[in-house]
């Protein structure tokens, strides 16, 4: 396709591009290779040379009907029903995309749908679910307190996990949520933040963790970071945050009152 457009530009030809309706028509006619395009090109040349008067007064509605018939097979109602069954937001975005295309046009409608999807993704990233953790008495596994009310939370230490990586859009929201959980706990002396979901950290997130450590320290609470991946640890070290907080390889180590190497 790129070569065809390069040659078209050098010879004052038309820009070459693919189209859904053309592809659907070729597929419906049994096309399985580029030979179908060559045959179509030959028929177009013959039509333009000898049959053009027959199509000169063809109503646009007839051409539209040909396109509609060609793309009618694109509507997969079974897949739409699956969207509704699995996640309602997917069918909402599909409906918004369809409405945008019908009202504004193809390109504008797709831009609107993509923009709304981007806003939705940013909103999800900026407000991750943050909760306190407890330990399974039988296996020692960690899980959310609100999902496992019968599990045991460690005494004096608030263990917190974000259900998503820490990024600059959500760093302040996570910091505020951790402070709220610490304030709601009964006389905690430490907060252990699980960073397993955060493979890397940006500058804003490192700064937010430093601010979190300072805010907790003013209340006499120590911030401990657990399961810090090497790229994230490098950022914390270069930013100076690693010198101000206790970093442990696991949550079990972070809830101990004494560091592992003590």
Buried (B, 14 or more C-beta within 10 A) or exposed (E): EEEEBEEEEEEEEEEEEEEEBBBBBBEEEEBEEEEBBEEBEEEEEEEEEEEEEEEEEEEEEEEEEEBEEBBEEEEEEEEBEEBEEEEEEBBBBBEBBEEBBEEEEEEEBBEBBEEBBEEEEEEEBBBBEBBBBBBEEEEEEBBBBEEBEEBEBBEBBBBBBBEBBBBBBBBBBBBBBBBEBBEEBEEBBBBBBBBBBBEBBBEBBBBBBBBBBEBBEEEEBBBBBBBBBEEBBBBBEEBEBBEBBBBBEBBBBBBBEEEEEE
